[in-house]
Amino acid sequence: MTRKHAGAGVLHALVAVAASVASASSRKPPRRAAPYLAVLLRRGRAEAAARLNRHLRLLPLPESPALLSALPSVRDAVSYNTVLAALCRQGCLDAALLLLRVMSHEPRLACRPNAISYTTLMRALCADRRAGQAVGLLRSMQDCGVRPDVVTYGTLIRGLCDAADVDKAVELVNEMCESGIEPNVVVYSCLLHGYCKTGRWESVGKVFEEMSDRGIEPDVVMYTSLIDSLCRHGKVTKAARVMEMMAERGLEPNVVTYNVLINSMCKEGSVREALDLRKNMLEKGVQPDVVTYNTLITGLSSVLEMDEAMALLEEMMQGETKVRPDLMTFNSVIHGLCKIGWMRQAFEVRAMMAENGCRCNLVTFNLLIGGLLRVHKVKKAMKLKDEMASSGLQPDSFTYSILINGFCKMRQVERAESLLSEMRRHGMEPEPVHYIPLLKAMCDQGMMGQARDLFNEMDRNCKLDAAAYSTMIHGAFKSGEKKIAEEFLKDMIDEGLIPDAVTYSIPINMFAKSGDLAAAERVLKQMTASGFVPDVAVFDSLIQGYGAKGDTEKVLELTRKMTAKGVALDPKIISTIVTSLGASIEGQKLLQSLPGFDTEMSKGDVISPHDVMNMLQKHCTKSESPALC
């Protein structure tokens, strides 16, 4: 064997040993790779540097800077850049900045940082939302005599636009041009993204104009980015117009472009328009992919158009497109079928999954269990839960939430309670989402003692929320425990939990219906002090309460408050006002005094409550009597 070949053999062995020592699976400390790599470098071989670059990627950082500082021999910019990139990749940006300074002060020119070094670090700084620091690095780069290129500027412009600092990005574009560096389509795409992100839609057209002036044609990616931005800001109609503009300019949208628009249409409920767009897509010769189908199937499932969703699934498997459905496809169809109670079809789709080599996941089982409980198929649901466990999938918190909620809706409180205990046995702590349905079921069935015990248990095990208090307040009122209900409301406020409008409405309605109007007014004051405007149901309850007592003045006062607060007067509340006024002699006199009321009645015409309300409002506007208006 010649010395040359022997050297090559040793080199190969050293590389293998270094790789073994540095690999993630090795039990030896990664730093032990350093001596072997040092030997490679000392040999001064060109291939050694390349191998170093490969093996530095294997080292957990910050081992790499320590390795380089320990190497006594060859150091080149490529090796340093490899370490720099690895540091940036793992988020060690301060170490990367330190290494860049070391490179800048290296006496040997071969090791000085180049445009790649600076751009690598700038990209990482921008990704870490440190775009300002990245711009500072550009100035350091220029001071060191390193000329930035279009990639360097593009990196910074992207970072600034992501940070919504579009004005600074525009300054860099101008600086590029002054330096003789022509912006490319990537740079303009970044500017476009920045303007869209900050809502400066008037500037979008200027970007296209400037591109046209420079002879740069927007590509499909740029148009797709604009369409995506418009869709994200709810401007789906404008996004569709941009797609038409693409075609007018001879640029055909690709499948990604169509998918972006189809997705947004489905999300805003315009599923029919999304299907029309797919038809247009096929006419243009653009083949839908699995994302297209999944988006449409999810959209159809959300509006419960399951016949069409099933037809699309069938088309995927047997149509000309032959797009293979994935787990998301099947789960989307199953979700929609379960929502409308088509459980036989849902299990047929599950069988299709198996035929296509697609295994059910936890989501699939949860959807099917929830669907079975929705149609009261308890035994099948529990059997499916056991099947899930036997297939190696353990029920998660969401599984138990579905089961507990399902049993509570069927008024099977004991079974729901046993599931809470089962959760604990499996090491899962119940959360509010598990407690609240059970609390509500207990309150609805008048089991207030058990509900209070569960409420106290919830207080010990997890943080009580507004929903828990609201449930107990409603339950206490329903069972006639008004004092306890008020105590719950007080405790809720004392705990710093602000009741919502619904929570306040419960005691007001209950107090008003029971005739305790002073208590109802007390809670109403708390409600308005918290910044909530009582809804029409609250006013309806109060007006009925005061009407039953013959308090015409209070009925009119509440009517004024309601109109002043802009509460919509529906036919029911208007009817309540008129009926409540008619319950007292004073109110009847007021109605008789309304302009046109007697005339219309003498004709035998039926006056709608709405017409009476209009008369009442006109009368109140003209009247000077506070007692009446």
C-alpha positions in Angstrom: 0.0 0.0 0.0 1.4 3.4 -1.0 1.8 6.2 1.5 -0.8 8.3 -0.3 -3.4 5.5 -0.1 -2.5 4.9 3.6 -3.0 8.6 4.3 -6.4 8.5 2.6 -7.3 5.5 4.7 -6.3 7.2 7.9 -8.2 10.3 6.8 -11.3 8.2 6.2 -10.9 6.5 9.6 -10.6 9.8 11.4 -13.7 11.2 9.7 -15.6 8.0 10.7 -14.5 8.2 14.3 -15.2 12.0 14.5 -18.7 11.4 13.0 -19.3 8.5 15.5 -18.2 10.6 18.5 -20.1 13.7 17.4 -23.4 11.9 16.5 -26.5 12.4 18.5 -26.8 8.7 19.3 -23.2 8.4 20.7 -22.8 8.2 24.5 -19.4 9.9 24.3 -19.3 13.6 24.8 -19.5 15.5 21.5 -16.5 17.6 22.5 -14.3 14.5 22.0 -14.8 14.9 18.2 -12.5 18.0 18.4 -9.1 16.2 18.5 -10.0 14.1 15.5 -11.2 17.1 13.5 -8.1 19.0 14.6 -5.9 16.2 13.0 -7.9 16.6 9.8 -7.2 20.3 9.7 -3.5 20.0 10.5 -3.1 17.8 7.5 -4.0 20.9 5.5 -6.1 19.0 3.0 -8.8 20.7 1.0 -11.2 17.9 1.6 -10.6 18.3 5.4 -12.4 21.7 5.5 -15.4 20.3 3.6 -15.6 17.3 6.0 -15.2 19.7 9.0 -18.2 21.6 7.7 -20.3 18.5 7.6 -19.3 17.3 11.1 -19.7 20.7 12.7 -23.4 20.4 12.0 -23.4 17.3 14.2 -22.1 19.1 17.2 -24.6 20.4 19.8 -23.8 24.1 20.1 -22.2 26.0 21.7 -19.6 23.3 21.3 -18.6 24.5 17.8 -17.1 27.9 18.8 -15.1 26.1 21.5 -13.9 23.6 18.9 -12.7 26.3 16.4 -10.9 28.2 19.1 -9.0 25.0 20.0 -8.0 24.2 16.5 -4.4 25.3 15.9 -4.2 25.0 12.2 -6.3 25.9 9.1 -9.2 28.2 9.6 -11.2 29.3 6.5 -14.3 31.5 6.0 -16.3 28.4 4.8 -15.7 26.6 8.1 -16.5 29.7 10.1 -19.7 30.3 8.1 -20.8 26.8 8.8 -20.4 27.4 12.5 -22.2 30.7 12.2 -25.1 29.2 10.4 -25.3 26.4 13.0 -25.3 29.0 15.8 -28.1 30.9 14.1 -30.1 27.8 13.4 -30.1 27.0 17.1 -30.8 30.5 18.3 -27.4 31.3 19.8 -27.4 34.7 18.2 -25.1 36.4 20.8 -22.5 33.7 20.3 -22.9 34.2 16.5 -22.3 37.9 16.9 -19.2 37.2 19.0 -17.9 34.8 16.4 -18.5 37.4 13.6 -16.3 39.9 15.6 -13.6 37.2 16.0 -13.7 36.7 12.2 -13.5 40.4 11.6 -10.3 40.7 13.6 -8.6 37.6 12.1 -5.3 38.7 10.6 -5.5 36.2 7.8 -7.6 37.5 5.0 -9.0 34.1 4.1 -10.9 34.1 7.3 -12.5 37.5 7.1 -16.3 37.5 7.1 -17.9 37.8 3.6 -21.4 38.7 2.4 -22.6 35.2 3.3 -21.4 35.6 6.9 -23.3 38.9 7.4 -26.4 37.8 5.5 -26.7 34.6 7.5 -26.6 36.5 10.8 -29.0 39.2 9.5 -31.5 36.6 8.5 -31.4 35.1 12.0 -31.7 38.5 13.7 -34.7 39.4 11.6 -36.3 36.0 12.4 -35.8 36.8 16.1 -37.6 40.2 15.6 -34.3 42.1 15.9 -34.5 43.8 12.5 -33.1 47.1 13.8 -30.0 45.2 15.0 -29.8 43.5 11.6 -29.7 47.0 9.9 -26.9 48.0 12.2 -25.0 44.9 11.1 -25.4 46.2 7.5 -23.6 49.4 8.5 -20.8 47.4 10.1 -20.6 45.3 7.0 -20.2 48.4 4.8 -17.6 49.9 7.2 -15.5 46.7 6.9 -15.5 47.0 3.1 -17.8 44.1 2.4 -20.3 45.0 -0.3 -23.9 43.9 0.3 -25.7 42.2 -2.6 -29.3 41.8 -3.6 -29.7 38.9 -1.2 -28.4 40.9 1.7 -30.8 43.8 1.0 -33.7 41.4 0.3 -33.1 39.7 3.7 -33.3 43.0 5.6 -36.2 44.3 3.6 -38.2 41.1 4.4 -37.3 41.4 8.1 -38.4 45.0 8.2 -41.6 44.3 6.4 -42.4 41.4 8.7 -41.8 43.8 11.6 -44.2 46.3 9.9 -41.5 48.9 9.5 -42.2 49.4 5.8 -40.9 53.0 5.6 -37.4 51.8 6.7 -37.7 49.0 4.1 -38.4 51.5 1.4 -35.3 53.5 2.5 -33.2 50.3 1.9 -34.8 49.8 -1.5 -33.8 53.4 -2.5 -30.3 52.7 -1.0 -30.0 49.6 -3.2 -30.9 51.5 -6.3 -28.4 54.3 -5.5 -25.7 51.6 -5.0 -26.4 50.2 -8.5 -28.1 47.1 -7.1 -31.4 46.4 -9.0 -34.3 45.2 -6.8 -35.7 41.9 -7.9 -39.2 40.4 -7.7 -38.4 39.0 -4.3 -37.7 42.5 -2.9 -40.9 43.8 -4.4 -42.8 40.8 -3.0 -41.5 41.7 0.5 -42.6 45.4 0.1 -46.0 44.2 -1.1 -46.3 42.0 2.0 -45.4 44.9 4.2 -47.9 47.2 2.7 -50.6 44.6 3.0 -49.7 43.7 6.6 -49.9 47.4 7.6 -53.2 48.0 5.7 -51.6 50.5 3.3 -53.5 49.2 0.3 -53.1 52.5 -1.6 -49.3 51.8 -1.9 -49.8 48.3 -3.4 -50.5 49.7 -6.8 -47.4 51.9 -6.6 -45.3 48.7 -6.1 -46.7 47.2 -9.4 -46.1 50.5 -11.2 -42.5 50.7 -10.1 -41.9 47.1 -11.1 -43.4 47.9 -14.5 -41.1 51.0 -14.8 -38.1 48.7 -14.1 -39.2 46.1 -16.5 -39.8 43.5 -13.8 -42.9 41.3 -14.3 -44.7 40.2 -11.2 -44.7 36.4 -11.0 -47.3 33.9 -9.7 -45.7 33.8 -6.3 -46.1 37.6 -5.9 -49.7 37.6 -7.0 -50.4 34.7 -4.7 -48.8 36.5 -1.8 -51.1 39.6 -2.5 -54.2 37.4 -2.8 -53.3 35.7 0.5 -52.8 39.1 2.2 -56.1 40.4 1.0 -57.8 37.2 2.1 -56.2 37.5 5.6 -57.6 41.0 5.9 -61.1 39.9 4.9 -60.9 41.4 1.4 -61.9 38.2 -0.5 -63.8 40.0 -3.3 -60.7 42.1 -4.1 -58.5 39.0 -3.9 -60.8 37.4 -6.6 -60.3 40.5 -8.7 -56.5 40.2 -8.4 -56.8 36.6 -9.7 -58.8 37.9 -12.7 -56.1 40.5 -13.2 -53.5 37.8 -13.4 -55.3 36.1 -16.2 -55.7 39.4 -18.0 -52.0 39.8 -17.9 -51.4 36.3 -19.3 -50.3 34.8 -16.0 -52.1 31.7 -15.0 -52.8 31.1 -11.3 -51.3 27.8 -10.0 -52.9 25.4 -7.5 -51.5 27.3 -4.5 -53.2 30.5 -5.7 -56.5 28.8 -6.2 -56.2 27.0 -2.8 -55.6 30.4 -1.0 -58.8 31.9 -2.4 -60.9 28.7 -2.1 -59.9 28.5 1.6 -60.9 32.1 2.3 -64.2 31.7 0.5 -65.0 28.6 2.5 -64.0 30.2 5.8 -66.4 33.1 5.2 -69.2 30.7 4.3 -69.1 31.3 0.5 -68.8 27.6 -0.2 -70.8 27.8 -3.5 -68.5 30.4 -4.8 -65.5 28.2 -3.8 -67.0 25.3 -5.8 -67.4 27.6 -8.8 -63.8 28.6 -8.5 -62.8 24.9 -8.5 -64.8 24.4 -11.7 -62.9 27.4 -13.2 -59.7 25.8 -12.0 -60.4 22.5 -13.8 -61.5 24.4 -17.0 -58.1 26.2 -17.0 -56.3 22.8 -16.7 -55.1 23.3 -13.1 -55.4 20.0 -11.2 -56.7 20.2 -7.7 -54.5 18.7 -5.0 -55.4 17.2 -1.6 -55.4 20.7 -0.1 -58.0 21.8 -2.5 -60.3 18.8 -1.8 -59.7 19.0 2.0 -60.6 22.7 2.0 -63.8 22.2 0.0 -64.9 19.2 2.0 -64.3 21.0 5.3 -66.3 24.0 3.9 -69.2 21.8 2.8 -69.1 20.0 6.2 -69.3 23.3 8.0 -72.5 24.2 6.2 -73.8 20.6 6.5 -73.9 19.9 2.7 -72.8 16.4 3.3 -74.1 14.9 0.0 -71.7 17.1 -1.9 -68.9 16.5 0.5 -69.3 12.7 0.0 -69.4 13.2 -3.7 -66.0 15.0 -3.6 -64.6 12.2 -1.5 -65.8 9.7 -4.1 -64.3 11.8 -6.8 -61.0 11.8 -5.1 -60.8 8.0 -5.0 -62.4 7.1 -8.3 -62.4 10.3 -10.5 -59.9 11.3 -13.1 -57.9 13.4 -10.7 -57.0 10.3 -8.5 -56.0 12.5 -5.6 -55.4 10.3 -2.6 -57.4 11.3 0.4 -55.5 11.7 3.6 -56.4 11.5 7.3 -57.6 15.1 7.3 -60.0 14.4 4.3 -61.6 11.5 6.1 -61.9 13.3 9.4 -63.5 16.3 7.8 -66.2 14.1 6.2 -66.7 12.2 9.4 -67.0 15.4 11.4 -69.8 16.7 9.1 -71.7 13.4 9.1 -71.6 13.2 12.9 -72.9 16.8 13.2 -76.1 15.9 11.3 -76.4 12.4 12.9 -75.6 10.4 9.8 -73.7 7.8 11.9 -74.2 4.9 9.4 -72.5 6.9 6.7 -69.8 8.1 9.2 -68.8 4.5 9.9 -68.9 3.7 6.2 -66.3 6.4 5.7 -64.3 4.9 8.5 -64.3 1.6 6.7 -63.1 3.4 3.5 -60.2 4.8 5.6 -59.1 1.2 6.4 -59.4 0.2 2.7 -57.2 3.1 1.8 -54.5 2.2 4.4 -55.4 5.2 6.5 -55.5 4.5 10.3 -57.9 6.3 12.6 -56.3 8.7 15.0 -57.6 10.1 18.3 -59.5 12.8 16.4 -61.4 10.2 14.4 -62.4 8.3 17.5 -63.4 11.5 19.3 -65.6 12.6 16.4 -67.3 9.2 16.2 -67.9 8.9 20.0 -69.3 12.4 20.0 -71.6 11.6 17.1 -72.9 8.4 18.7 -73.7 10.2 22.0 -75.5 12.9 20.0 -77.9 10.3 18.7 -78.1 8.6 22.2 -76.1 5.5 21.1 -74.4 5.1 24.5 -73.4 1.5 24.3 -71.8 1.9 20.9 -70.0 5.0 22.1 -68.5 3.2 25.1 -67.6 0.2 22.9 -65.8 2.5 20.6 -63.9 4.0 23.5 -62.7 0.5 24.5 -61.8 -0.2 20.9 -59.7 3.0 20.8 -57.8 1.9 23.9 -57.2 -1.6 22.5 -55.8 0.0 19.3 -53.1 1.8 21.4 -54.8 5.2 21.6 -55.6 6.4 25.1 -58.6 8.7 25.7 -57.4 12.3 26.1 -58.9 15.2 27.9 -61.0 16.0 24.9 -62.4 12.5 24.8 -63.6 12.8 28.4 -65.0 16.2 27.7 -67.1 14.7 24.8 -68.3 11.8 26.9 -69.1 13.9 30.0 -71.0 16.5 27.9 -72.9 13.7 26.1 -74.0 12.0 29.2 -75.0 15.3 30.8 -77.2 16.2 27.8 -78.9 12.8 28.3 -79.4 13.6 32.0 -77.2 10.7 33.0 -75.3 12.5 35.8 -74.0 9.4 37.6 -72.2 8.1 34.5 -70.7 11.6 33.9 -69.5 11.6 37.5 -67.9 8.2 37.1 -66.0 9.5 34.1 -64.5 12.3 36.2 -63.2 9.6 38.6 -61.8 7.6 35.7 -59.9 10.7 34.5 -58.2 11.0 37.8 -57.3 7.3 37.8 -55.6 7.8 34.5 -53.6 10.7 35.9 -55.7 13.5 34.3 -56.9 16.4 36.3 -60.4 17.5 35.3 -60.6 21.1 34.0 -63.6 23.6 33.9 -64.6 22.1 30.5 -65.3 18.8 32.3 -66.9 20.3 35.4 -69.3 22.9 33.8 -71.6 20.4 31.9 -71.9 18.3 35.0 -72.7 21.4 37.2 -75.3 22.5 34.6 -76.9 19.0 34.5 -77.1 18.9 38.3 -78.6 22.4 38.5 -81.1 21.6 35.7 -82.3 18.5 37.6 -82.6 20.4 40.9 -79.6 18.6 42.5 -78.3 21.7 44.1 -76.6 20.0 47.1 -74.5 17.8 44.7 -73.9 20.8 42.5 -72.5 22.8 45.4 -70.2 19.9 46.4 -68.9 19.7 42.9 -68.5 23.4 42.7 -66.4 23.3 45.9 -64.3 20.4 44.5 -63.7 22.4 41.4 -62.6 25.3 43.6 -60.0 23.0 45.2 -58.7 21.4 42.0 -58.8 24.2 39.4 -59.5 27.9 39.1 -63.2 28.8 39.1 -64.3 30.7 36.1 -67.3 33.0 35.2 -69.1 30.0 33.6 -69.1 28.0 36.9 -70.5 30.9 38.9 -73.1 31.7 36.2 -74.2 28.1 36.2 -74.6 28.1 40.0 -76.4 31.5 40.0 -78.9 30.2 37.4 -79.4 26.9 39.3 -80.0 28.6 42.6 -82.6 30.9 41.1 -84.3 28.0 39.4 -84.6 26.1 42.6 -85.9 29.2 44.4 -82.7 29.9 46.4 -82.6 33.6 45.7 -80.4 34.5 48.6 -77.8 31.9 47.7 -77.9 33.1 44.1 -77.1 36.6 45.2 -74.3 35.3 47.4 -72.8 33.5 44.4 -73.0 36.8 42.4 -71.3 38.7 45.2 -68.6 36.0 45.5 -68.0 36.1 41.8 -67.4 39.9 41.8 -65.2 39.6 44.9 -63.1 37.0 43.1 -62.4 39.6 40.4 -64.6 37.8 37.8 -66.7 40.2 35.9 -70.1 38.7 35.2 -71.2 39.0 31.6 -74.5 40.4 30.4 -76.1 37.0 30.4 -75.0 36.3 34.0 -76.5 39.7 35.2 -79.7 39.0 33.2 -80.4 35.8 35.0 -81.1 37.3 38.5 -82.8 40.4 37.1 -85.2 38.3 35.1 -85.8 35.9 38.1 -86.3 38.8 40.6 -88.6 40.6 38.2 -90.8 37.6 37.5 -91.1 36.9 41.3 -92.1 40.5 41.9 -89.0 41.4 43.9 -88.4 44.5 41.8 -86.1 46.3 44.3 -83.7 43.4 44.1 -84.0 43.4 40.3 -83.1 47.1 40.2 -80.2 46.5 42.6 -78.7 44.0 40.2 -79.5 46.3 37.2 -77.4 49.0 38.8 -74.5 46.6 39.2 -74.9 45.6 35.6 -74.8 49.1 34.2 -71.9 50.0 36.5 -69.9 47.2 35.0 -70.4 48.8 31.6 -73.1 46.4 30.2 -76.2 47.6 28.4 -79.2 45.5 29.5 -80.7 43.6 26.5 -84.3 43.6 25.4 -85.1 40.5 27.6 -84.0 42.3 30.7 -86.2 45.4 29.9 -89.1 43.1 29.0 -88.9 41.3 32.4 -88.7 44.6 34.3 -91.6 46.3 32.3 -93.8 43.2 32.9 -93.0 43.4 36.6 -93.8 47.0 37.0 -96.8 46.6 34.7 -98.2 43.9 37.0 -98.0 46.4 39.9 -99.7 49.1 37.8 -96.6 51.4 38.0 -97.2 53.4 34.7 -94.5 55.9 35.5 -91.8 53.2 35.9 -92.9 51.5 32.7 -92.5 54.8 30.8 -89.1 55.5 32.5 -87.8 52.1 31.4 -89.1 52.7 27.9 -87.2 56.0 27.8 -84.0 54.3 29.0 -84.4 51.5 26.5 -84.8 53.9 23.5 -81.9 56.2 24.9 -79.6 53.2 25.0 -80.4 52.2 21.5 -82.0 48.8 22.4 -83.8 47.5 19.4 -87.6 47.4 19.9 -88.9 44.1 18.6 -92.6 43.3 18.4 -92.6 41.4 21.7 -91.2 44.3 23.8 -93.6 46.7 22.1 -96.5 44.4 22.9 -95.2 44.1 26.5 -95.1 48.0 26.9 -98.6 48.4 25.5 -100.0 45.6 27.6 -98.3 46.9 30.8 -99.7 50.4 30.2 -103.1 48.9 29.7 -102.9 47.2 33.1 -103.5 50.5 35.0 -106.1 53.2 34.7 -103.4 55.8 34.3 -101.8 53.8 31.5 -105.2 53.3 29.8 -105.8 57.1 29.9 -102.4 57.7 28.4 -103.1 55.3 25.6 -106.5 56.9 25.0 -104.8 60.3 24.8 -102.4 59.3 22.1 -103.1 61.3 18.8 -105.1 59.1 16.5 -105.6 56.3 18.9 -109.3 56.9 19.5 -109.9 57.6 15.8 -108.4 54.4 14.7 -110.2 52.4 17.4 -113.6 53.9 16.4 -113.0 52.8 12.9 -112.7 49.2 14.2 -109.2 49.0 12.8 -106.6 46.9 14.5 -103.7 49.0 15.6 -100.3 47.2 15.7 -98.2 47.6 18.8 -95.5 49.2 16.6 -98.0 52.0 15.6 -98.9 52.5 19.2 -95.2 52.8 20.1 -94.7 55.4 17.4 -97.7 57.4 18.8 -96.3 57.0 22.3 -92.8 58.3 21.3 -94.3 61.3 19.5 -96.4 62.1 22.6 -93.5 61.7 24.9 -91.4 64.1 22.8 -94.1 66.8 23.0 -95.2 66.2 26.6 -93.8 68.2 29.4 -95.1 66.0 32.1 -92.4 63.9 33.7 -95.0 61.7 35.2 -96.1 60.5 31.8 -92.9 60.7 29.8 
